[in-house]
C-alpha cells in the first residue's frame, strides 16, 4: 500500500468518511434490520465516495446519508421481490443473552426490547414509508432531502412519514420478560421432557405457530395438537441447555454432548399461553450468532 500525505485528498476523504461511519451504519441498520447488510451498504457508500471529487461535495454528511438511503432503498425493494430473503435475514439477526431474571423494569432490557420491536414493525412498512420514517423521525433528515432520494415532493414525503408513524405508534411496546412468561416456558419444556401431551396442550395457544429454521429452509407448523406432538418427539435431542433471552423473548439454547450448539428457541407468551415458537437449528445461522457458552 502506498503512503499518503496528510494533504492527500483521498486520505482526507477517508478521514471524513470514518467520522460519519457509525451514524451511516445506524441509518442502514434501522433501514434494513441486518448488521451484515448495513455493513455492505456503508462499504458501498465509501466506494462511491472514493470515485467522487470530495472537494466538490459541499455537505458531505448529507451526501453520504443520501447515498446510504438510496442503496438501502434498493435493497428493500429487492427484498419485496424476494420476500424469503428478508425473513432469512431477520432470523440471522438473533440477539441471545443469558437470562439472569432481570426485573421487568430493567432499563437496559427494556431498551433492547423496544429497539428490537421497532425493527419488527419497520418490516411491515413499505420501502418508501420506511425510509421516510427512519430518516426523518430517527435521524432528523429534512423532508425535502428525503423527497429527493424517493423522487417525490416534500408534501408526499411528509404523508409517507406520517402514515409510517401511525403504524409505529399503534404497535404495542414490550414490557420486559416477567415471571409468568418464564413460568409458562418452563412448564412447556418440562412437559416436553416428560412427554406430557395434556400439559403441552394446556400451555399452548390453540393456534400456536411453530417456525423452524433448518438448513433446507423454514418449516412452519400450526396448531397446538401438531406442535405438542412434535415437542414430545424432539424433547430428547438436547443434552444440555441454558435459559436465555432471544431478541428480548424468553428462550433456551441447547448444545450437543461435544459442546456444539444444537438449537436456539424463542417463545412468545400471551395471556398465559405460548402463541409463537421460533426454533433455529440451521448450523450456518447458529454460527453467525454470538452465543453464550454451555454452563
ZAVO-971736 format. One record per residue: x, y, z of N, C-alpha, C in turn. Coordinates in steps of 0.2 Angstrom, whole numbers, padded with zeros to 4 digits, always signed. Each point is the difference from the previous one (the first is absolute). Layout:
XYZXYZXYZ;...
This chain:
+0004-0006+0000-0004+0006+0000+0004+0006+0000;-0001+0005-0004+0004+0006-0001-0001+0005+0006;+0005+0004+0002-0001+0005+0005-0004+0005-0002;-0004+0004+0004-0004+0006-0002+0002+0005+0005;+0001+0006-0003+0001+0006+0005-0006+0002+0003;+0000+0004+0005-0005+0003+0004-0005+0004-0005;+0003+0003-0005-0004+0004-0005-0003-0004-0006;+0002-0006+0000-0003-0005-0005-0008+0001+0000;-0003+0002-0006-0007+0000+0000-0004-0006+0002;+0003-0006-0002-0003-0006+0001+0000-0002+0008;+0006+0002+0003+0001-0001+0007-0005+0004+0004;-0001+0007-0002-0004+0004+0003-0008-0002-0001;-0001-0003-0006-0007-0002-0001-0001-0006+0005;+0005-0005+0000-0001-0006+0005-0001+0002+0007;+0004+0005+0002-0001+0003+0007-0007+0003+0001;-0002+0004-0005-0007+0002+0001-0005-0005+0000;+0001-0005-0004-0005-0006+0000+0000-0003+0006;+0006-0002+0003+0000-0004+0006-0003+0004+0006;+0000+0007+0000-0004+0004+0005-0007-0001-0001;-0003-0002-0006-0007-0001-0001-0002-0008+0001;+0005-0004+0000-0002-0007-0001-0005-0003+0005;+0001+0002+0007-0005-0003+0005-0007+0002-0002;-0001+0006-0002-0006+0003-0001-0003-0003-0006;+0004-0001-0005-0002-0003-0007-0002-0007+0002;+0004-0004+0004-0002-0007+0001-0007+0000+0004;-0001+0004+0005-0006+0001+0003-0006+0001-0004;+0001+0004-0005-0006+0002-0005-0001-0007-0004;+0005-0003-0002-0001-0006-0005-0003-0005+0004;+0002-0001+0007-0003-0006+0004-0007+0001+0001;-0002+0007+0002-0007+0001+0001-0004-0001-0006;+0003+0001-0006-0003-0001-0006-0001-0007-0002;+0005-0004+0001+0000-0007-0002-0001-0005+0005;+0002+0001+0007-0001-0005+0005+0005-0005+0000;+0005+0001-0004+0006-0005+0000+0006+0003+0000;+0005-0002+0005+0006+0003+0001+0005-0001-0006;-0001-0006-0003+0004-0002-0006-0002+0004-0006;-0006+0001-0001-0002+0004-0005+0002+0008+0001;-0001+0002+0006+0002+0007+0001+0007+0001-0001;+0005-0005+0002+0007+0001-0002+0001+0000-0007;-0003-0004-0004+0000+0000-0007-0002+0007-0003;-0005+0003+0002-0002+0006-0002+0005+0006+0001;+0002+0000+0006+0005+0005+0002+0007-0001-0004;+0002-0006-0001+0006-0001-0004-0002+0002-0007;-0006-0001-0003-0001+0002-0007+0000+0008+0000;-0003+0003+0005+0000+0007+0001+0007+0003-0001;+0005-0003+0004+0007+0002-0001+0003-0001-0007;-0002-0005-0003+0003-0001-0007-0003+0005-0004;-0006+0002+0001-0003+0005-0005+0004+0007+0002;+0001+0001+0006+0003+0006+0002+0007+0000-0003;+0004-0005+0000+0007-0001-0002+0000+0002-0008;-0005-0001-0003-0001+0002-0007-0002+0007-0002;-0001+0004+0006-0002+0007-0001+0006+0004+0002;-0001+0006-0002+0005+0006+0002-0003+0003+0006;+0002-0003+0006-0003+0002+0006+0000+0008+0001;+0004+0003-0003+0001+0008+0001-0006+0003-0003;-0004-0003-0005-0006+0003-0003-0006-0002+0004;+0001-0004+0005-0006-0001+0004-0001+0005+0006;-0005+0004+0000+0000+0006+0005-0003-0003+0007;-0004-0005+0000-0003-0003+0006+0002-0007+0000;+0005-0002+0002+0002-0007+0000-0005-0005+0004;-0002+0002+0006-0004-0004+0004-0007-0001-0004;-0002+0005-0003-0007+0000-0003+0001-0005-0007;+0006+0001-0003+0001-0004-0006+0000-0007+0002;+0004-0002+0005+0001-0007+0002-0007-0003+0002;-0004+0004+0004-0006-0002+0002-0005-0002-0006;+0000+0005-0005-0003-0001-0006+0002-0007-0003;+0006-0001-0001+0003-0006-0003-0002-0006+0004;+0001+0000+0006-0002-0006+0004-0008-0001+0000;-0004+0005+0000-0007+0000-0001-0002-0004-0006;+0003+0003-0006-0002-0003-0006+0002-0007-0001;+0006-0002+0002+0003-0007+0000-0005-0004+0004;-0002+0002+0006-0004-0004+0005-0007-0001-0003;-0002+0005-0004-0007+0000-0003+0000-0005-0006;+0006-0001-0003+0000-0005-0005+0000-0007+0003;+0004-0001+0005+0000-0006+0004-0007-0002+0002;-0004+0005+0003-0007-0002+0002-0005-0002-0005;+0001+0004-0006-0004-0002-0006+0002-0007-0003;+0006-0001+0001+0002-0007-0003-0003-0005+0005;+0000+0001+0007-0003-0005+0004-0007-0001-0001;-0004+0006-0002-0007-0001-0002-0001-0005-0006;+0005+0000-0004-0001-0005-0006+0002-0007+0002;+0004+0000+0006+0002-0007+0003-0002+0000+0007;-0006+0000+0002-0002+0000+0007+0004-0004+0005;+0002-0006-0003+0003-0005+0005+0007+0002+0002;+0003+0005-0004+0007+0002+0001-0001+0005+0006;-0005+0004+0001-0001+0004+0006-0001-0004+0006;-0004-0005+0000-0001-0004+0006+0006-0004+0002;+0004-0002-0005+0006-0004+0002+0005+0005+0003;+0000+0006-0002+0005+0005+0003-0002+0001+0007;-0007+0001+0001-0002+0001+0007+0002-0005+0004;-0001-0007-0002+0002-0005+0005+0007+0000+0001;+0004+0002-0004+0007+0000+0001+0003+0005+0005;-0005+0005+0001+0002+0005+0005-0003-0001+0007;+0002-0006+0003-0002-0002+0006+0005+0003+0006;-0003+0003+0005+0003+0003+0005-0001-0005+0006;+0005-0004+0002-0001-0005+0006+0004+0002+0006;-0003+0001+0005+0003+0002+0007-0002-0005+0005;+0004-0001+0005-0002-0004+0006-0005+0004+0003;-0005-0004+0003-0006+0002+0003+0001+0000+0008;+0002+0005+0003+0002+0000+0007-0006+0003+0004;-0006-0001-0003-0006+0002+0004+0000+0008+0001;+0001+0004-0005+0000+0007+0002-0007+0002+0001;-0001+0005+0004-0006+0003+0002-0003+0003-0007;-0007-0001+0000-0003+0003-0007+0001+0007-0001;+0002+0004+0006+0001+0007-0001+0007+0002-0002;+0004-0006-0001+0007+0001-0001+0001+0005-0007;+0003+0006+0001+0000+0004-0005+0004-0002-0006;+0006-0004+0001+0003-0002-0006-0003-0006-0004;-0004-0004+0004-0004-0005-0003-0005+0003-0004;-0004+0004+0003-0005+0004-0004+0002+0003-0006;+0006+0004+0000+0003+0003-0005+0001-0004-0006;+0003-0006+0001+0002-0005-0005-0007-0003-0003;-0005-0001+0004-0006-0003-0002-0004+0005-0004;+0000+0007+0002-0003+0005-0005+0003+0000-0006;+0007+0000+0000+0004+0001-0007-0002-0006-0004;+0000-0006+0003-0002-0006-0004-0007+0000-0003;-0005+0003+0004-0007+0000-0002+0000+0005-0005;+0003+0006+0000+0000+0005-0005+0002-0004-0007;+0006-0004+0000+0002-0003-0006-0005-0004-0003;-0004-0004+0005-0005-0004-0003-0006+0004-0003;-0002+0005+0003-0006+0004-0003+0003+0004-0006;+0006+0001-0001+0003+0004-0006-0001-0005-0006;+0000-0007+0002+0000-0005-0006-0007+0001-0003;-0005+0002+0004-0007+0000-0003-0001+0007-0005;+0005+0004+0000-0001+0006-0004+0003-0001-0007;-0003+0004-0005+0003-0001-0006+0007+0004-0001;+0004-0002-0005+0006+0004+0000+0000+0007+0001;-0004+0003-0004+0000+0008+0000-0003+0002+0007;-0005-0003+0003-0002+0002+0007+0006-0001+0005;+0003-0005-0001+0006-0002+0005+0005+0005-0001;+0002+0002-0006+0006+0005+0000-0003+0007+0002;-0006+0002-0001-0002+0006+0002+0000+0001+0007;-0003-0006+0004+0000+0000+0007+0007+0000+0003;+0004-0005-0002+0006-0001+0003+0005+0007-0001;+0000+0002-0006+0004+0006-0001-0002+0006+0004;-0007+0002+0000-0002+0006+0003-0001-0001+0008;-0004-0005+0002-0001-0001+0007+0005-0002+0004;+0005-0004-0003+0005-0003+0004+0007+0004-0001;+0001+0003-0006+0006+0003-0001-0001+0007-0002;-0006+0003+0000-0001+0007-0001+0002+0003-0007;+0000-0004-0005+0001+0002-0007-0006+0004-0002;+0001+0006-0003-0006+0004-0002-0003-0004-0006;-0007+0002+0000-0004-0004-0005+0002+0002-0007;+0002+0006-0001+0002+0001-0007+0006-0004-0003;+0004-0001+0005+0006-0005-0002-0002-0007-0001;-0005-0002+0004-0003-0007+0000-0004+0000-0007;-0003+0005-0002-0004+0000-0006+0004-0001-0006;+0006+0003+0000+0005-0001-0005+0002-0007-0001;+0001-0004+0006+0002-0007-0001-0006-0004-0003;-0006+0002+0002-0006-0004-0002-0002+0002-0007;+0002+0006-0002-0003+0003-0006-0007+0002+0001;-0002+0003+0006-0006+0002+0001+0000+0007+0003;-0006+0003+0000+0000+0007+0003+0001+0000+0007;+0001+0006+0003+0001+0000+0007-0007-0002+0004;-0005+0003-0003-0007-0002+0003-0001-0007+0000;+0001-0004-0006-0001-0007+0000+0004-0004+0005;+0006+0003+0000+0005-0003+0005-0002+0000+0007;-0003+0006+0002-0003+0001+0007-0006-0005+0001;-0004-0001-0005-0006-0004+0000+0003-0008+0002;+0005-0002-0004+0003-0006+0001+0002-0001+0007;+0004+0005+0003+0003+0000+0007-0006-0001+0005;-0005+0004-0002-0006+0001+0005-0003-0007+0000;-0001-0003-0005-0004-0007-0001+0005-0005+0004;+0006+0000-0001+0005-0004+0003-0001+0001+0008;+0000+0006+0002+0000+0002+0007-0006-0003+0004;-0006+0000-0004-0006-0002+0003+0001-0008+0001;+0003-0003-0005+0001-0007+0001+0004-0002+0006;+0006+0004+0001+0004-0001+0005-0003+0001+0007;-0004+0006+0000-0003+0002+0007-0005-0005+0002;-0003-0004-0005-0005-0005+0003+0003-0006+0001;+0006-0001+0000+0003-0007+0001+0001+0000+0008;-0002-0005+0003+0001-0001+0007+0007-0001+0002;+0002+0004+0005+0007+0000+0002+0001-0006+0005;+0006-0003+0000+0001-0005+0005+0001+0002+0007;-0002-0004+0005+0001+0002+0007+0005-0004+0003;+0004-0003-0003+0005-0004+0003-0003-0008+0001;+0005-0004+0002-0002-0007+0001-0001-0001+0007;-0006-0002+0002-0002+0000+0007+0000-0008+0002;-0001-0001+0006+0000-0006+0003-0005-0005-0003;-0006+0003-0001-0005-0005-0003+0002-0002-0007;+0003+0004-0004+0002-0003-0007+0005-0005+0001;+0005+0001+0005+0005-0005+0001-0003-0007+0003;-0005+0001+0004-0003-0006+0003-0004-0004-0005;-0003+0003-0005-0003-0003-0006+0005-0004-0004;+0005+0003-0001+0005-0003-0005+0003-0006+0004;+0002+0001+0007+0002-0006+0003-0005-0005+0001;-0006+0001+0000-0005-0005+0000+0000-0004-0006;+0000+0004-0006+0000-0003-0006+0006-0005-0001;+0006+0002+0002+0006-0004-0001+0000-0006+0005;-0003+0001+0006+0000-0006+0004-0005-0005-0002;-0006+0003-0003-0005-0005-0003+0003-0004-0006;+0004+0004-0004+0003-0003-0006+0005-0006+0002;+0004+0002+0006+0005-0006+0002-0004-0006+0003;-0006+0001+0003-0004-0005+0003-0004-0004-0006;-0001+0004-0005-0005-0003-0005-0007+0001+0002;-0001+0005+0004-0007+0001+0003-0004+0004-0006;-0004-0003-0004-0003+0003-0005-0006+0004+0002;-0003-0001+0005-0006+0004+0003+0003+0006+0003;+0006+0000+0003+0003+0006+0003+0002+0005-0005;+0003-0003-0006+0002+0004-0006-0006+0003-0003;-0005-0003+0000-0006+0003-0003-0003+0006+0005;+0001-0001+0006-0002+0005+0005+0004+0007-0001;+0006-0001-0001+0004+0006-0001+0001+0003-0007;-0002-0004-0005+0000+0003-0007-0007+0003-0002;+0001+0006-0003-0006+0003-0003-0003-0005-0005;-0006-0001-0001-0003-0004-0005+0003+0001-0007;+0001+0007-0002+0003+0001-0006+0007+0002+0000;+0004-0003+0004+0007+0001+0001+0003-0001-0007;+0005+0004-0001+0004-0001-0006+0008-0002+0001;+0002-0005-0003+0007-0002+0001+0004+0001-0006;+0005+0004+0000+0004+0001-0006+0007-0003+0002;+0002-0005-0004+0007-0003+0000+0004+0002-0005;+0006+0003+0001+0005+0002-0005+0005-0006-0001;-0001-0003-0005+0005-0006-0002+0004+0001-0005;+0005-0004-0001+0005+0001-0006-0003+0001-0007;-0006-0004+0000-0003+0000-0007-0006+0006+0000;-0001+0004+0005-0005+0005+0000-0004+0000+0006;-0006+0004-0001-0004+0001+0006-0006-0005+0000;-0001-0003+0006-0006-0005+0000-0004+0002+0005;-0007+0001-0002-0005+0003+0005-0005-0005+0002;-0001+0000+0006-0006-0005+0003-0005+0004+0003;-0006-0001-0001-0006+0004+0003-0004-0004+0004;-0002+0002+0006-0005-0003+0004+0003-0004+0006;-0003+0000+0006+0003-0002+0006+0001-0008+0000;-0005-0004-0004+0001-0007+0000+0006-0002-0003;+0001+0003-0006+0006-0002-0004+0007+0002+0003;+0000+0006+0003+0006+0003+0003+0001-0004+0006;-0005-0002+0004+0001-0004+0006+0003-0007-0002;-0003-0003-0005+0003-0006-0002+0007+0000-0002;+0002+0005-0004+0007+0001-0002+0005+0002+0006;-0003+0003+0005+0004+0002+0006+0002-0007+0004;-0005-0004+0000+0001-0007+0004+0006-0004-0004;+0000+0000-0007+0004-0004-0003+0008+0003+0000;+0000+0007+0001+0007+0003-0001+0003+0002+0007;-0004-0002+0005+0002+0002+0007+0007-0003+0002;+0001-0006-0002+0006-0004+0002+0007+0002-0004;-0001+0005-0005+0006+0001-0004+0005+0004+0003;-0002+0005+0005+0005+0004+0003+0003-0004+0006;+0007+0001+0001+0003-0003+0005+0001+0005+0006;+0001+0007-0001+0000+0005+0005-0002+0006-0003;-0003+0005+0005-0003+0006-0003+0001+0005+0006;-0001+0006-0003+0000+0006+0005-0006+0005-0002;-0003+0003+0005-0005+0005-0001+0003+0006-0002;-0003+0003-0006+0003+0006-0003-0006+0005-0002;+0002+0006-0002-0005+0004-0003+0002+0000-0008;-0004+0000-0004+0001+0000-0007-0004+0005-0003;+0003+0006-0002-0003+0006-0003-0005+0002+0005;+0002+0000+0007-0005+0002+0005-0005-0004+0002;+0000-0006-0003-0006-0005+0002+0003-0006+0004;-0004-0003+0004+0003-0006+0004+0002-0005-0004;+0005-0004+0001+0002-0005-0005+0005-0005+0004;+0003-0004-0004+0005-0005+0002+0005-0002-0005;+0006-0001+0001+0005-0002-0004+0002-0007+0002;+0001-0005-0005+0002-0006+0002+0006-0002-0004;+0004-0005+0003+0006-0002-0003+0001-0007-0001;+0004-0003-0004+0001-0007-0001+0005-0002+0006;+0002-0006+0000+0004-0003+0005+0007+0003-0001;+0002+0001-0006+0007+0003-0002+0000+0008+0001;-0005+0003+0002+0000+0007+0001-0002+0004-0005;-0001-0003-0006-0003+0004-0006-0007+0002+0001;-0002+0006-0002-0007+0002+0001-0005-0004-0004;-0005-0002+0003-0006-0004-0003-0005+0004-0003;-0003+0004+0004-0006+0004-0001+0000+0006+0004;-0004+0005-0003-0002+0006+0004-0007+0001+0000;-0004+0000+0005-0007+0001+0000-0002+0006+0003;-0005+0004-0003-0003+0006+0003-0008-0001+0001;-0003+0002+0005-0007-0001+0001-0004+0007+0001;-0005+0001-0003-0005+0005+0001-0005-0002+0004;-0001+0003+0006-0006-0002+0005-0005+0006+0001;-0006-0002-0001-0005+0005+0000-0006-0003+0004;-0002+0004+0006-0005-0003+0004+0001-0007+0003;+0006-0001+0002+0001-0007+0003+0001-0006-0005;+0000+0002-0006+0001-0006-0005+0005+0002-0006;+0003-0005-0002+0006+0001-0005-0004+0001-0007;+0001+0006-0003-0003+0001-0007+0005-0001-0006;+0006+0000+0002+0005+0000-0006+0007-0003+0003;+0002-0005-0004+0007-0003+0002+0004+0000-0006;+0006+0003+0001+0005+0000-0006+0006-0004+0002;+0002-0004-0004+0005-0005+0001+0005+0001-0006;+0007+0001+0002+0005+0000-0005+0004-0006+0001;+0001-0004-0005+0004-0006+0001+0005+0000-0006;+0000+0005-0005+0004+0000-0005+0007+0002+0002;+0005-0005+0000+0007+0001+0002+0003+0007-0002;-0001+0002-0007+0002+0006-0003-0002+0006+0004;-0007+0000+0002-0003+0006+0003+0003+0000+0007;+0001-0006+0003+0002+0000+0007+0007+0002+0000;+0004-0001-0005+0007+0002+0000+0001+0008-0001;-0005+0003-0002+0000+0007-0001-0002+0004+0006;-0003-0004+0005-0003+0003+0006+0005+0000+0006;+0001+0005+0003+0004+0001+0006-0003-0004+0006;+0002-0006+0001-0004-0004+0005+0004-0001+0007;-0003+0000+0006+0003-0001+0006+0003-0007+0000;+0005-0002+0004+0003-0006+0001-0005-0005+0004;+0001-0006-0001-0004-0005+0004+0002+0001+0008;-0005-0002+0004+0002+0001+0007+0005-0004+0002;
